[in-house]
Amino acid sequence: MTAVKYINNRLSIDKVSFQEIEKAFSTPCYIYSEVTILNNLNDYSSNLSSSDLVCYSVKSSNNLAILKLIASNGYGFDVVSKGELQKALYAKADPKKIVFSGVGKTEEDLSFAIKNKIKSINVESYSELKLINKLSKKFDEEVNIALRLNPEVSSKTHPFLDTGSKDTKFGLSEDELSCCMKLLENGDNINLKGLAFHIGSDIRDFSSYEKAIKVMLKKFNTISKIYPLEFLDVGGGLAIKYFDEDQTIKIKTFVEKVKQSIPDNINLVFEPGKSIIGNAGFLLTKITYKKNKDNPILIVDAGMNDHIRVPLYGAKHKILPAHKTNKTQKKISVVGPICESADYFDKNFKYDLDEGDLLVICSSGAYGFSMSSNYNARLKAPEVLVKNGKAKLIRARETFEDLIYKELDL
Ligand SMILES: Cc1ncc(COP(=O)(O)O)c(C=O)c1O
């Protein structure tokens, strides 16, 4: 399902045209569709039981208004830092619905998580578990954990997005797992509640999940003979359609397949990011300059600091003109203004547009704004949420003061 369509030749998101949005908030600008976010979440939860949990992966987009929307609809969160946990709690998330992943959780991260009694710290190394054990004694607090295993299953995705292969830094290897099991024998304050895995992002077919689930179920059966495990956390990673022809698995089908592969008595935790917010978000940008008659180059006002997925992952995003046109040409490039040759959005764009025209970079809601930076001393773009047919600012465009306020004059 897509949130955008042309109405009277004007590309519109939930009936609000991008031209109107540009008038109100200028460019570059991120825009999200509230209804799409909620529909995607509902596609996960509608076939789950009340003891299963959907934990939105905060790293994909962490705007407070979006977190509040998700929390107020009863969903949980997957966080990877103290900052994400603080933001989720600030957005009134229920701590009992928060899981904390990540290979490098610091003492500060873990202390904060323990004090806030979250659902589960998903442990990724023996050293981390030793630290949790020490902190649980120091604070005299019980801690609920899951062991995130490395299932040694690679997913057919970009190498930077593969997190389930043996040689990645993620999850517990067999050796680390046996050390953890020994520690748990004497870890009085630690409750092992579940097992977890996350094999990567942008995964388009179920076969890697199937393999990983098999590995995990074996472990689940063995470990649950010793500890009363409650849940299996199957991570996130489901791909979205960037183009209509992309072969992906629908959320509902994915949930059904996971459920079919796992016995009913095991509660499930899902950690989706991209499949919730990816197709709900758009980056609006304006053409600043056009150069070259042959193989024209459109230089737009958004750059890789605003959206880094193309150079980082070789991602391809559909780009549409905000005003419908039939004027096409071959091999147009859409590039950003940044001093890096990697700063481009498309090298095969077909719409022959002019300076001042608006472009919409689709499916950019996940890992778009949340990975943006101030590179080239550029101000981060504003974020706008379209809700009930109205576009509302949910993060203001940064100013020069934002850029320098942490810097000290010597
Ligand atoms: C542990 C964990 N869970 C969930 C996710 C979300 O993945 P996606 O946005 O692809 O659904 C990630 C992404 O990197 C992750 O590392």
The ligand as an SDF file (V2000), in Angstrom:
LIG
                    3D

 16 16  0  0  0  0  0  0  0  0999 V2000
   18.3760   -5.9430   16.6680 C   0  0  0  0  0  0  0  0  0  0  0  0
   17.6000   -5.2810   15.5950 C   0  0  0  0  0  0  0  0  0  0  0  0
   16.2620   -5.4220   15.6000 N   0  0  0  0  0  0  0  0  0  0  0  0
   15.4820   -4.8390   14.6530 C   0  0  0  0  0  0  0  0  0  0  0  0
   16.0350   -4.0770   13.6380 C   0  0  0  0  0  0  0  0  0  0  0  0
   15.1220   -3.4440   12.6330 C   0  0  0  0  0  0  0  0  0  0  0  0
   15.3680   -3.9060   11.3680 O   0  0  0  0  0  0  0  0  0  0  0  0
   14.4290   -3.4370   10.1550 P   0  0  0  0  0  0  0  0  0  0  0  0
   14.3500   -1.9500   10.2190 O   0  0  0  0  0  0  0  0  0  0  0  0
   15.1170   -3.9240    8.9570 O   0  0  0  0  0  0  0  0  0  0  0  0
   13.0870   -4.0570   10.3890 O   0  0  0  0  0  0  0  0  0  0  0  0
   17.4200   -3.9210   13.5810 C   0  0  0  0  0  0  0  0  0  0  0  0
   18.0420   -3.1600   12.4980 C   0  0  0  0  0  0  0  0  0  0  0  0
   19.1900   -3.0460   12.3000 O   0  0  0  0  0  0  0  0  0  0  0  0
   18.2240   -4.5290   14.5950 C   0  0  0  0  0  0  0  0  0  0  0  0
   19.5520   -4.3920   14.5950 O   0  0  0  0  0  0  0  0  0  0  0  0
  1  2  1  0
  2  3  1  0
  2 15  2  0
  3  4  2  0
  4  5  1  0
  5  6  1  0
  5 12  2  0
  6  7  1  0
  7  8  1  0
  8  9  2  0
  8 10  1  0
  8 11  1  0
 12 13  1  0
 12 15  1  0
 13 14  2  0
 15 16  1  0
M  END
$$$$
